[in-house]
């Protein structure tokens, strides 16, 4: 049973977006997901990750990381995807 859900999305403060988005056009998600997955594995916790479409399109490797770790993810379409472990 999953006891945790995690939203994966990129949120930018309006001020940041105006001033810095063009200078730093990268997303943080690909860099931030590994520590989360490591912590879940260390604590033996299963979670469902809710991932916005923009992330799934730009960074499919994030979905593969989630699935490879035996976690579930859910897209905005409402379908739950499970790893095949």
C-alpha positions as CSV (number, residue, x, y, z in Angstrom):
1,X,0.0,0.0,0.0
2,X,1.3,3.5,-0.9
3,X,1.3,5.9,2.0
4,X,2.7,8.9,0.1
5,X,1.9,10.9,-3.0
6,X,4.4,13.3,-4.6
7,X,3.5,16.0,-7.1
8,X,6.2,16.5,-9.8
9,X,5.8,19.9,-11.5
10,X,7.9,23.0,-12.2
11,X,6.6,26.0,-10.4
12,X,8.2,29.4,-10.9
13,X,7.5,32.6,-9.0
14,X,6.4,35.3,-11.4
15,X,9.3,37.5,-10.5
16,X,11.8,34.7,-11.1
17,X,10.2,33.9,-14.4
18,X,10.5,37.4,-15.7
19,X,14.0,38.0,-14.6
20,X,15.8,34.7,-14.7
21,X,13.9,32.1,-16.9
22,X,15.7,33.1,-20.0
23,X,19.1,32.9,-18.3
24,X,18.3,29.6,-16.7
25,X,16.0,27.7,-19.0
26,X,16.5,24.3,-17.4
27,X,14.1,22.4,-15.2
28,X,15.0,21.2,-11.7
29,X,13.0,18.0,-11.7
30,X,15.6,15.7,-13.4
31,X,18.1,16.7,-10.7
32,X,15.8,16.6,-7.7
33,X,14.1,13.2,-8.3
34,X,17.1,11.0,-7.5
35,X,17.4,12.1,-3.9
36,X,13.7,11.6,-3.3
37,X,13.8,8.1,-4.8
38,X,16.9,7.2,-2.7
39,X,15.1,8.3,0.5
40,X,12.1,6.3,-0.3
41,X,14.2,3.2,-1.0
42,X,16.2,3.8,2.3
43,X,13.0,4.0,4.3
44,X,11.3,1.2,2.3
45,X,8.3,3.4,1.4
46,X,6.2,3.2,-1.7
47,X,4.7,6.3,-3.3
48,X,2.7,7.4,-6.3
49,X,4.2,10.3,-8.2
50,X,1.8,12.7,-9.9
51,X,3.6,14.1,-13.0
52,X,2.4,16.9,-15.2
53,X,2.5,16.4,-18.9
54,X,5.3,18.9,-19.6
55,X,7.7,16.9,-17.4
56,X,6.7,13.6,-19.1
57,X,7.3,15.1,-22.5
58,X,10.6,16.9,-21.8
59,X,12.1,14.4,-19.4
60,X,10.9,10.8,-20.0
61,X,13.9,9.6,-18.1
62,X,12.2,10.9,-14.9
63,X,9.4,8.4,-15.5
64,X,11.9,5.6,-16.2
65,X,13.7,6.4,-12.9
66,X,10.4,6.2,-11.0
67,X,9.4,3.0,-12.7
68,X,12.9,1.4,-12.3
69,X,12.7,2.1,-8.6
70,X,9.4,0.1,-8.3
71,X,7.3,3.2,-7.7
72,X,4.1,4.1,-9.4
73,X,3.3,7.3,-11.3
74,X,0.1,8.9,-12.4
75,X,-0.2,11.3,-15.3
76,X,-2.8,14.1,-15.5
77,X,-4.9,11.7,-17.6
78,X,-5.8,9.8,-14.5
79,X,-4.2,6.5,-15.4
80,X,-1.9,4.8,-12.8
81,X,1.2,3.3,-14.3
82,X,3.0,0.6,-12.3
83,X,6.5,-0.8,-12.7
84,X,6.7,-4.4,-14.0
85,X,8.7,-5.7,-11.0
